[in-house]
Amino acid sequence: MADAPADDEAATQAPEPVEMGPQRVRVLPGASETAASFELEGEDHTLGNALRYMIMKNPEVEFCGYSIPHPSEAKMNVRIQTYDGTTVYDALEKGFDDLADLCDVVTEKFTEARDAFVARPHE
């Protein structure tokens, strides 16, 4: 087996650092693989209800609910309980992915309808 040449710049160069914002999701104490509560910073009912709906569409999820602990704090708590076949972390990630996909479809449909409206002759 041949080794890569020592002067290969790509092999010796460190990867570019990724800029990460502050962590906005944290797991609240008392979590297990099938039941956990998450705190999301800077979120409210807009994301809460949509995310709860998408997570509940997953047949592996037994329960999902959200609450806003206090109206003066920009925090939202999400509680997820799953059946033994999946974890709450997978369910949360799938919920975010499914919601993002749904938003893409809505954006696409809206753009098509707007373009069709603009293209039609106006009197």
C-alpha positions in Angstrom: 0.0 0.0 0.0 1.5 3.3 -1.1 1.4 6.3 1.3 0.3 9.7 0.0 3.2 12.1 -0.8 4.3 14.1 2.2 4.2 17.3 0.2 0.5 16.9 -0.6 -0.8 20.2 0.6 -4.4 19.0 1.0 -3.4 16.2 3.4 -1.5 18.6 5.7 -3.8 21.5 5.7 -6.3 21.9 8.5 -10.0 22.1 7.5 -11.6 25.5 7.4 -13.3 26.4 10.7 -17.1 26.6 10.6 -18.7 29.7 12.0 -21.4 28.5 14.5 -23.8 30.8 16.2 -24.8 30.4 19.9 -26.4 27.1 20.7 -30.2 27.6 20.6 -31.4 24.1 21.5 -30.6 22.4 24.8 -31.9 19.2 26.3 -33.6 19.7 29.7 -32.7 17.6 32.7 -34.4 14.2 33.0 -34.0 13.1 29.4 -33.9 9.5 28.2 -33.6 8.1 24.7 -37.4 7.8 24.3 -38.6 10.8 26.4 -37.0 14.3 26.6 -37.8 18.0 26.8 -35.9 20.5 24.7 -35.6 24.3 25.2 -35.4 26.4 22.1 -34.1 29.9 22.5 -35.7 32.8 20.6 -38.7 30.8 19.4 -42.4 31.1 19.9 -45.8 29.7 18.8 -44.9 30.2 15.1 -42.3 27.4 15.2 -43.8 25.5 18.1 -47.2 24.6 16.6 -45.7 23.8 13.1 -42.9 21.7 14.6 -45.3 19.8 17.0 -47.6 19.0 14.0 -44.7 17.7 11.9 -43.3 15.6 14.7 -46.7 14.1 15.5 -47.0 12.9 11.9 -44.1 10.5 12.6 -45.6 7.1 13.5 -42.7 6.4 15.8 -43.7 9.3 18.0 -46.1 8.7 20.9 -46.4 12.3 22.1 -45.2 15.7 21.2 -46.3 19.0 22.8 -44.8 22.4 23.3 -45.2 25.3 25.7 -44.1 28.9 26.1 -43.0 29.0 29.8 -43.5 32.7 30.2 -44.6 35.3 27.6 -41.8 37.7 28.5 -39.1 35.2 27.8 -38.2 34.2 24.2 -38.0 30.5 25.0 -40.1 27.5 23.9 -40.1 24.0 25.4 -40.8 20.9 23.3 -41.6 17.6 24.9 -41.2 14.4 22.8 -41.9 10.8 23.7 -41.2 8.0 21.2 -41.9 4.3 21.0 -38.9 2.0 21.4 -38.0 2.0 17.7 -36.5 5.5 17.6 -35.0 8.2 19.8 -36.3 11.6 20.6 -33.2 13.1 19.0 -34.0 11.4 15.7 -37.7 12.4 16.0 -36.7 16.1 16.6 -34.3 16.1 13.6 -36.8 14.4 11.4 -39.4 17.0 12.5 -37.1 19.9 11.6 -36.2 18.2 8.2 -39.9 17.6 7.4 -40.8 21.1 8.3 -38.0 22.6 6.1 -39.2 20.4 3.2 -42.8 21.6 3.7 -41.6 25.2 3.7 -39.7 24.6 0.4 -42.9 23.2 -1.2 -45.0 26.1 0.0 -42.4 28.6 -1.3 -42.3 26.8 -4.7 -46.1 26.7 -5.0 -46.4 30.4 -4.0 -43.7 31.4 -6.5 -45.4 29.5 -9.3 -48.8 31.0 -8.5 -47.4 34.5 -8.3 -45.6 34.2 -11.6 -48.7 32.9 -13.3 -50.7 35.8 -11.8 -48.1 38.4 -13.0 -47.9 36.8 -16.5 -51.7 36.9 -17.1 -53.0 39.8 -19.1 -54.5 42.6 -17.0 -57.3 44.9 -18.2 
